[in-house]
């Protein structure tokens, strides 16, 4: 498939800038792969499509407040720093992106906080991902992280096109997030409320969580027309033995296995064995899924409505069928569905 096949016209008004008032009251489009039939529901009605011992697989990664605003020494120029990954806990080294990048050189110091309480020094600006900063901080690692997080903001996707607000600390995070490490929220999981999880429990629909720490590679522009030549950024993932056991049992007993989000689908497809079962895994994945692709584990997928040309859209098209998914997206655009991380959801069965 070609990159140009994933183009569609999306206006800024169709991108959700704020979440629905209640997590589980966003809209839900249901696409039946076998027939191409489309239904329009509310997300809280999703359990109508699942029975006892069907399995939802969540991503329990936790987004950290990765966006910092600092000032450059001497000039006072405002610099945006996006924390990507902690490289060395002992020496406080972080892999970061800075904007504007042209103003930053090795040796520059950046000051954060109203009282310049946090200082960082640029020690490398030749990495493929951006810059390496060393934070100058006296105290324990826990105290350092606490200070850093007080200064940070939720890293909303740029297409939301507004500054982070206090509400985003809660809403750009799933309610089951517990393993810190992502800079992108697993958006499909944002629709699940405590009430919905309780109703799942009452109905007997099972759930389990793996961990995949989503990085900015999800938003990196694809610069090749031939998709076979695109290389995904690697992301850290953990598929624990208890997850494997539950997924494989559901599969063997012919229950539905529904991936809640493209990150879950990528994680499962990254660790599936030749007999179609999951196996435990701890490491990294750069798996890129686009049509055509044969899925081996999940029978269902919940995903938000994605941006044109995005790798998430490509995976959804691979699972739902390219033509059927693009027909569904046309319907979504006409019917006023909201796109993006804070937007509405699609269930593909």
MIZA-32443 format. One record per residue (C-alpha): residue number from 1; y, x, z. Coordinates in pm, whole numbers, always signed. Example, Ala and Ser with C-alpha at 12.3 -4.5 7.8 and 13.67 -1.06 7.14 Angstrom:
BEGIN
{nr:1 yy:-450 xx:+1230 zz:+780};
{nr:2 yy:-106 xx:+1367 zz:+714};
end
This chain:
BEGIN
{nr:1 yy:+0 xx:+0 zz:+0};
{nr:2 yy:+357 xx:+102 zz:-62};
{nr:3 yy:+650 xx:+108 zz:+179};
{nr:4 yy:+852 xx:-120 zz:-53};
{nr:5 yy:+593 xx:-397 zz:-2};
{nr:6 yy:+714 xx:-437 zz:+357};
{nr:7 yy:+1071 xx:-526 zz:+273};
{nr:8 yy:+1220 xx:-865 zz:+357};
{nr:9 yy:+1572 xx:-985 zz:+421};
{nr:10 yy:+1655 xx:-1018 zz:+790};
{nr:11 yy:+2007 xx:-1099 zz:+907};
{nr:12 yy:+2152 xx:-977 zz:+1235};
{nr:13 yy:+2168 xx:-1338 zz:+1358};
{nr:14 yy:+1789 xx:-1364 zz:+1336};
{nr:15 yy:+1736 xx:-1069 zz:+1572};
{nr:16 yy:+1714 xx:-1173 zz:+1939};
{nr:17 yy:+1977 xx:-992 zz:+2143};
{nr:18 yy:+1869 xx:-1157 zz:+2469};
{nr:19 yy:+1531 xx:-1279 zz:+2596};
{nr:20 yy:+1439 xx:-1647 zz:+2628};
{nr:21 yy:+1552 xx:-1795 zz:+2964};
{nr:22 yy:+1189 xx:-1807 zz:+3078};
{nr:23 yy:+930 xx:-1553 zz:+2963};
{nr:24 yy:+665 xx:-1801 zz:+2854};
{nr:25 yy:+902 xx:-2045 zz:+2680};
{nr:26 yy:+967 xx:-1847 zz:+2365};
{nr:27 yy:+826 xx:-1998 zz:+2049};
{nr:28 yy:+474 xx:-1921 zz:+1932};
{nr:29 yy:+357 xx:-1934 zz:+1573};
{nr:30 yy:-21 xx:-1957 zz:+1538};
{nr:31 yy:-170 xx:-1822 zz:+1214};
{nr:32 yy:-534 xx:-1897 zz:+1136};
{nr:33 yy:-661 xx:-1617 zz:+912};
{nr:34 yy:-952 xx:-1810 zz:+762};
{nr:35 yy:-739 xx:-2095 zz:+626};
{nr:36 yy:-381 xx:-1967 zz:+630};
{nr:37 yy:-290 xx:-2270 zz:+843};
{nr:38 yy:+24 xx:-2228 zz:+1056};
{nr:39 yy:+104 xx:-2412 zz:+1379};
{nr:40 yy:+428 xx:-2414 zz:+1578};
{nr:41 yy:+389 xx:-2409 zz:+1957};
{nr:42 yy:+550 xx:-2274 zz:+2274};
{nr:43 yy:+411 xx:-1950 zz:+2415};
{nr:44 yy:+298 xx:-2115 zz:+2738};
{nr:45 yy:+56 xx:-2325 zz:+2527};
{nr:46 yy:-136 xx:-2016 zz:+2412};
{nr:47 yy:-428 xx:-2094 zz:+2643};
{nr:48 yy:-513 xx:-2397 zz:+2427};
{nr:49 yy:-677 xx:-2148 zz:+2189};
{nr:50 yy:-894 xx:-1969 zz:+2444};
{nr:51 yy:-1197 xx:-2056 zz:+2656};
{nr:52 yy:-1364 xx:-1930 zz:+2971};
{nr:53 yy:-1451 xx:-1559 zz:+2954};
{nr:54 yy:-1243 xx:-1495 zz:+2646};
{nr:55 yy:-1054 xx:-1171 zz:+2711};
{nr:56 yy:-687 xx:-1073 zz:+2685};
{nr:57 yy:-630 xx:-698 zz:+2666};
{nr:58 yy:-287 xx:-592 zz:+2794};
{nr:59 yy:-92 xx:-266 zz:+2787};
{nr:60 yy:+21 xx:-185 zz:+3143};
{nr:61 yy:+259 xx:+98 zz:+3050};
{nr:62 yy:+588 xx:+96 zz:+3239};
{nr:63 yy:+920 xx:+165 zz:+3066};
{nr:64 yy:+1147 xx:+403 zz:+3253};
{nr:65 yy:+1532 xx:+390 zz:+3236};
{nr:66 yy:+1546 xx:+660 zz:+2971};
{nr:67 yy:+1907 xx:+619 zz:+2857};
{nr:68 yy:+2171 xx:+837 zz:+3025};
{nr:69 yy:+2542 xx:+874 zz:+2957};
{nr:70 yy:+2699 xx:+1209 zz:+3041};
{nr:71 yy:+2997 xx:+1428 zz:+2967};
{nr:72 yy:+3002 xx:+1770 zz:+2814};
{nr:73 yy:+3152 xx:+2051 zz:+3022};
{nr:74 yy:+3511 xx:+2155 zz:+2945};
{nr:75 yy:+3573 xx:+1900 zz:+2668};
{nr:76 yy:+3451 xx:+1594 zz:+2863};
{nr:77 yy:+3309 xx:+1451 zz:+2540};
{nr:78 yy:+3082 xx:+1153 zz:+2604};
{nr:79 yy:+2719 xx:+1231 zz:+2523};
{nr:80 yy:+2428 xx:+986 zz:+2510};
{nr:81 yy:+2099 xx:+1138 zz:+2627};
{nr:82 yy:+1768 xx:+965 zz:+2557};
{nr:83 yy:+1486 xx:+1097 zz:+2776};
{nr:84 yy:+1169 xx:+1116 zz:+2570};
{nr:85 yy:+918 xx:+1298 zz:+2786};
{nr:86 yy:+899 xx:+1516 zz:+3095};
{nr:87 yy:+772 xx:+1857 zz:+2983};
{nr:88 yy:+758 xx:+2051 zz:+3310};
{nr:89 yy:+785 xx:+1883 zz:+3649};
{nr:90 yy:+845 xx:+2204 zz:+3845};
{nr:91 yy:+1130 xx:+2331 zz:+3625};
{nr:92 yy:+1278 xx:+1984 zz:+3552};
{nr:93 yy:+1240 xx:+2026 zz:+3176};
{nr:94 yy:+1274 xx:+1720 zz:+2954};
{nr:95 yy:+1237 xx:+1656 zz:+2584};
{nr:96 yy:+1545 xx:+1452 zz:+2485};
{nr:97 yy:+1753 xx:+1319 zz:+2200};
{nr:98 yy:+2130 xx:+1362 zz:+2221};
{nr:99 yy:+2405 xx:+1177 zz:+2036};
{nr:100 yy:+2624 xx:+1309 zz:+1885};
{nr:101 yy:+2381 xx:+1597 zz:+1829};
{nr:102 yy:+2629 xx:+1817 zz:+1644};
{nr:103 yy:+2838 xx:+1869 zz:+1960};
{nr:104 yy:+2556 xx:+2019 zz:+2165};
{nr:105 yy:+2459 xx:+2387 zz:+2168};
{nr:106 yy:+2222 xx:+2600 zz:+2375};
{nr:107 yy:+2389 xx:+2684 zz:+2708};
{nr:108 yy:+2608 xx:+2371 zz:+2717};
{nr:109 yy:+2610 xx:+2185 zz:+3048};
{nr:110 yy:+2614 xx:+1806 zz:+3071};
{nr:111 yy:+2734 xx:+1613 zz:+3376};
{nr:112 yy:+2604 xx:+1269 zz:+3476};
{nr:113 yy:+2723 xx:+1012 zz:+3729};
{nr:114 yy:+3072 xx:+916 zz:+3844};
{nr:115 yy:+3081 xx:+1216 zz:+4076};
{nr:116 yy:+2897 xx:+1450 zz:+3835};
{nr:117 yy:+2605 xx:+1434 zz:+4079};
{nr:118 yy:+2352 xx:+1538 zz:+3817};
{nr:119 yy:+2386 xx:+1843 zz:+3593};
{nr:120 yy:+2168 xx:+1949 zz:+3301};
{nr:121 yy:+2172 xx:+2258 zz:+3083};
{nr:122 yy:+2066 xx:+2268 zz:+2718};
{nr:123 yy:+1803 xx:+2540 zz:+2685};
{nr:124 yy:+1665 xx:+2467 zz:+2339};
{nr:125 yy:+1799 xx:+2275 zz:+2042};
{nr:126 yy:+1543 xx:+2364 zz:+1780};
{nr:127 yy:+1260 xx:+2127 zz:+1871};
{nr:128 yy:+1150 xx:+1881 zz:+1604};
{nr:129 yy:+1228 xx:+1591 zz:+1837};
{nr:130 yy:+1576 xx:+1697 zz:+1947};
{nr:131 yy:+1671 xx:+1910 zz:+2247};
{nr:132 yy:+1519 xx:+2044 zz:+2567};
{nr:133 yy:+1726 xx:+1997 zz:+2885};
{nr:134 yy:+1677 xx:+2161 zz:+3223};
{nr:135 yy:+1812 xx:+1951 zz:+3506};
{nr:136 yy:+1970 xx:+2157 zz:+3784};
{nr:137 yy:+1865 xx:+1981 zz:+4103};
{nr:138 yy:+1784 xx:+2091 zz:+4457};
{nr:139 yy:+1529 xx:+1864 zz:+4617};
{nr:140 yy:+1182 xx:+1724 zz:+4570};
{nr:141 yy:+1053 xx:+1582 zz:+4245};
{nr:142 yy:+1058 xx:+1234 zz:+4399};
{nr:143 yy:+1426 xx:+1274 zz:+4495};
{nr:144 yy:+1505 xx:+1406 zz:+4148};
{nr:145 yy:+1337 xx:+1110 zz:+3977};
{nr:146 yy:+1511 xx:+868 zz:+4212};
{nr:147 yy:+1851 xx:+1017 zz:+4125};
{nr:148 yy:+1772 xx:+1022 zz:+3755};
{nr:149 yy:+1667 xx:+659 zz:+3755};
{nr:150 yy:+1976 xx:+545 zz:+3942};
{nr:151 yy:+2180 xx:+690 zz:+3656};
{nr:152 yy:+1959 xx:+559 zz:+3375};
{nr:153 yy:+1963 xx:+239 zz:+3172};
{nr:154 yy:+1681 xx:+46 zz:+3002};
{nr:155 yy:+1631 xx:+193 zz:+2652};
{nr:156 yy:+1677 xx:-121 zz:+2443};
{nr:157 yy:+1595 xx:-83 zz:+2072};
{nr:158 yy:+1906 xx:-4 zz:+1869};
{nr:159 yy:+1866 xx:-317 zz:+1657};
{nr:160 yy:+1948 xx:-530 zz:+1964};
{nr:161 yy:+2296 xx:-386 zz:+1918};
{nr:162 yy:+2444 xx:-428 zz:+2265};
{nr:163 yy:+2465 xx:-218 zz:+2582};
{nr:164 yy:+2195 xx:-262 zz:+2848};
{nr:165 yy:+2278 xx:-516 zz:+3118};
{nr:166 yy:+2139 xx:-557 zz:+3473};
{nr:167 yy:+1900 xx:-832 zz:+3356};
{nr:168 yy:+1734 xx:-585 zz:+3118};
{nr:169 yy:+1592 xx:-381 zz:+3407};
{nr:170 yy:+1356 xx:-673 zz:+3472};
{nr:171 yy:+1321 xx:-838 zz:+3132};
{nr:172 yy:+1258 xx:-527 zz:+2919};
{nr:173 yy:+942 xx:-475 zz:+3123};
{nr:174 yy:+616 xx:-668 zz:+3147};
{nr:175 yy:+535 xx:-822 zz:+3485};
{nr:176 yy:+212 xx:-619 zz:+3498};
{nr:177 yy:+370 xx:-282 zz:+3411};
{nr:178 yy:+246 xx:-15 zz:+3652};
{nr:179 yy:+183 xx:+316 zz:+3471};
{nr:180 yy:+516 xx:+479 zz:+3396};
{nr:181 yy:+569 xx:+668 zz:+3072};
{nr:182 yy:+700 xx:+447 zz:+2790};
{nr:183 yy:+1042 xx:+440 zz:+2629};
{nr:184 yy:+954 xx:+128 zz:+2428};
{nr:185 yy:+829 xx:-193 zz:+2592};
{nr:186 yy:+503 xx:-349 zz:+2468};
{nr:187 yy:+692 xx:-656 zz:+2348};
{nr:188 yy:+401 xx:-899 zz:+2313};
{nr:189 yy:+335 xx:-862 zz:+2685};
{nr:190 yy:+692 xx:-964 zz:+2774};
{nr:191 yy:+602 xx:-1333 zz:+2715};
{nr:192 yy:+356 xx:-1349 zz:+3004};
{nr:193 yy:+489 xx:-1506 zz:+3324};
{nr:194 yy:+325 xx:-1515 zz:+3667};
{nr:195 yy:+263 xx:-1887 zz:+3614};
{nr:196 yy:+84 xx:-1820 zz:+3284};
{nr:197 yy:-132 xx:-1549 zz:+3441};
{nr:198 yy:-224 xx:-1794 zz:+3718};
{nr:199 yy:-320 xx:-2061 zz:+3461};
{nr:200 yy:-533 xx:-1800 zz:+3281};
{nr:201 yy:-713 xx:-1734 zz:+3608};
{nr:202 yy:-772 xx:-2106 zz:+3671};
{nr:203 yy:-907 xx:-2158 zz:+3317};
{nr:204 yy:-1131 xx:-1854 zz:+3349};
{nr:205 yy:-971 xx:-1653 zz:+3069};
{nr:206 yy:-1025 xx:-1289 zz:+3165};
{nr:207 yy:-783 xx:-1000 zz:+3132};
{nr:208 yy:-793 xx:-624 zz:+3146};
{nr:209 yy:-531 xx:-352 zz:+3087};
{nr:210 yy:-538 xx:-19 zz:+2911};
{nr:211 yy:-240 xx:+219 zz:+2896};
{nr:212 yy:-58 xx:+345 zz:+2588};
{nr:213 yy:+286 xx:+499 zz:+2644};
{nr:214 yy:+496 xx:+380 zz:+2353};
{nr:215 yy:+742 xx:+634 zz:+2212};
{nr:216 yy:+1035 xx:+625 zz:+1973};
{nr:217 yy:+801 xx:+701 zz:+1682};
{nr:218 yy:+759 xx:+324 zz:+1657};
{nr:219 yy:+1117 xx:+306 zz:+1528};
{nr:220 yy:+1123 xx:+622 zz:+1321};
{nr:221 yy:+1202 xx:+547 zz:+959};
{nr:222 yy:+918 xx:+598 zz:+715};
{nr:223 yy:+1048 xx:+827 zz:+442};
{nr:224 yy:+754 xx:+814 zz:+199};
{nr:225 yy:+667 xx:+535 zz:-43};
{nr:226 yy:+295 xx:+616 zz:-27};
{nr:227 yy:+188 xx:+505 zz:+323};
{nr:228 yy:-114 xx:+736 zz:+325};
{nr:229 yy:+134 xx:+1025 zz:+353};
{nr:230 yy:+313 xx:+895 zz:+665};
{nr:231 yy:+231 xx:+1070 zz:+994};
{nr:232 yy:+271 xx:+877 zz:+1318};
{nr:233 yy:+405 xx:+1047 zz:+1631};
{nr:234 yy:+133 xx:+1101 zz:+1892};
{nr:235 yy:+134 xx:+878 zz:+2198};
{nr:236 yy:-55 xx:+925 zz:+2523};
{nr:237 yy:-322 xx:+669 zz:+2607};
{nr:238 yy:-582 xx:+593 zz:+2873};
{nr:239 yy:-880 xx:+363 zz:+2817};
{nr:240 yy:-1062 xx:+358 zz:+3149};
{nr:241 yy:-1438 xx:+293 zz:+3191};
{nr:242 yy:-1383 xx:-49 zz:+3352};
{nr:243 yy:-1174 xx:-154 zz:+3049};
{nr:244 yy:-1449 xx:-39 zz:+2813};
{nr:245 yy:-1713 xx:-227 zz:+3010};
{nr:246 yy:-1520 xx:-555 zz:+3006};
{nr:247 yy:-1422 xx:-539 zz:+2638};
{nr:248 yy:-1774 xx:-448 zz:+2525};
{nr:249 yy:-1929 xx:-724 zz:+2736};
{nr:250 yy:-1692 xx:-987 zz:+2592};
{nr:251 yy:-1768 xx:-864 zz:+2242};
{nr:252 yy:-2145 xx:-867 zz:+2297};
{nr:253 yy:-2132 xx:-1218 zz:+2443};
{nr:254 yy:-1930 xx:-1343 zz:+2142};
{nr:255 yy:-1617 xx:-1424 zz:+2339};
{nr:256 yy:-1274 xx:-1381 zz:+2184};
{nr:257 yy:-1111 xx:-1042 zz:+2244};
{nr:258 yy:-735 xx:-1077 zz:+2196};
{nr:259 yy:-513 xx:-768 zz:+2175};
{nr:260 yy:-177 xx:-840 zz:+2337};
{nr:261 yy:+41 xx:-630 zz:+2109};
{nr:262 yy:+3 xx:-372 zz:+1834};
{nr:263 yy:-10 xx:-90 zz:+2091};
{nr:264 yy:-326 xx:-238 zz:+2241};
{nr:265 yy:-477 xx:-278 zz:+1895};
{nr:266 yy:-397 xx:+84 zz:+1809};
{nr:267 yy:-545 xx:+208 zz:+2136};
{nr:268 yy:-868 xx:+14 zz:+2089};
{nr:269 yy:-908 xx:+120 zz:+1727};
{nr:270 yy:-844 xx:+482 zz:+1830};
{nr:271 yy:-1142 xx:+488 zz:+2063};
{nr:272 yy:-1400 xx:+265 zz:+1896};
{nr:273 yy:-1741 xx:+418 zz:+1827};
{nr:274 yy:-1952 xx:+381 zz:+1513};
{nr:275 yy:-2147 xx:+91 zz:+1668};
{nr:276 yy:-1826 xx:-111 zz:+1710};
{nr:277 yy:-1796 xx:-65 zz:+2087};
{nr:278 yy:-1516 xx:+97 zz:+2285};
{nr:279 yy:-1571 xx:+422 zz:+2469};
{nr:280 yy:-1360 xx:+569 zz:+2753};
{nr:281 yy:-1077 xx:+791 zz:+2639};
{nr:282 yy:-791 xx:+986 zz:+2789};
{nr:283 yy:-568 xx:+1174 zz:+2547};
{nr:284 yy:-338 xx:+1114 zz:+2252};
{nr:285 yy:-343 xx:+900 zz:+1941};
{nr:286 yy:-146 xx:+913 zz:+1618};
{nr:287 yy:-350 xx:+644 zz:+1445};
{nr:288 yy:-155 xx:+461 zz:+1173};
{nr:289 yy:-298 xx:+124 zz:+1071};
{nr:290 yy:-186 xx:-46 zz:+750};
{nr:291 yy:-358 xx:-271 zz:+493};
{nr:292 yy:-637 xx:-267 zz:+399};
{nr:293 yy:-813 xx:-195 zz:+728};
{nr:294 yy:-1136 xx:-321 zz:+887};
{nr:295 yy:-1088 xx:-405 zz:+1254};
{nr:296 yy:-1395 xx:-369 zz:+1472};
{nr:297 yy:-1313 xx:-500 zz:+1821};
{nr:298 yy:-1035 xx:-758 zz:+1848};
{nr:299 yy:-1076 xx:-1111 zz:+1714};
{nr:300 yy:-716 xx:-1206 zz:+1790};
{nr:301 yy:-372 xx:-1047 zz:+1808};
{nr:302 yy:-48 xx:-1149 zz:+1977};
{nr:303 yy:+258 xx:-978 zz:+1835};
{nr:304 yy:+630 xx:-1037 zz:+1807};
{nr:305 yy:+807 xx:-1074 zz:+1472};
{nr:306 yy:+887 xx:-722 zz:+1358};
{nr:307 yy:+1155 xx:-545 zz:+1158};
{nr:308 yy:+1121 xx:-480 zz:+783};
{nr:309 yy:+941 xx:-153 zz:+696};
{nr:310 yy:+813 xx:-111 zz:+1055};
{nr:311 yy:+471 xx:+33 zz:+1139};
{nr:312 yy:+413 xx:-267 zz:+1370};
{nr:313 yy:+463 xx:-508 zz:+1079};
{nr:314 yy:+215 xx:-304 zz:+875};
{nr:315 yy:-50 xx:-334 zz:+1144};
{nr:316 yy:+7 xx:-709 zz:+1179};
{nr:317 yy:-30 xx:-743 zz:+801};
{nr:318 yy:-352 xx:-542 zz:+814};
{nr:319 yy:-498 xx:-776 zz:+1078};
{nr:320 yy:-373 xx:-1109 zz:+947};
{nr:321 yy:-393 xx:-1031 zz:+575};
{nr:322 yy:-88 xx:-909 zz:+384};
{nr:323 yy:-25 xx:-1229 zz:+185};
{nr:324 yy:-85 xx:-1465 zz:+477};
{nr:325 yy:+137 xx:-1265 zz:+714};
{nr:326 yy:+423 xx:-1247 zz:+466};
{nr:327 yy:+394 xx:-1621 zz:+400};
{nr:328 yy:+411 xx:-1673 zz:+777};
{nr:329 yy:+718 xx:-1448 zz:+800};
{nr:330 yy:+888 xx:-1655 zz:+528};
{nr:331 yy:+819 xx:-1967 zz:+734};
{nr:332 yy:+948 xx:-1792 zz:+1048};
{nr:333 yy:+1274 xx:-1702 zz:+875};
{nr:334 yy:+1322 xx:-2058 zz:+747};
{nr:335 yy:+1232 xx:-2214 zz:+1083};
{nr:336 yy:+1468 xx:-1996 zz:+1284};
{nr:337 yy:+1216 xx:-1785 zz:+1476};
{nr:338 yy:+1377 xx:-1495 zz:+1661};
{nr:339 yy:+1279 xx:-1141 zz:+1564};
{nr:340 yy:+1243 xx:-820 zz:+1765};
{nr:341 yy:+1136 xx:-721 zz:+2116};
{nr:342 yy:+1322 xx:-1012 zz:+2278};
{nr:343 yy:+1218 xx:-1255 zz:+2006};
{nr:344 yy:+938 xx:-1505 zz:+1953};
{nr:345 yy:+566 xx:-1441 zz:+1920};
{nr:346 yy:+284 xx:-1488 zz:+1671};
{nr:347 yy:-84 xx:-1543 zz:+1755};
{nr:348 yy:-325 xx:-1449 zz:+1478};
{nr:349 yy:-679 xx:-1582 zz:+1510};
end
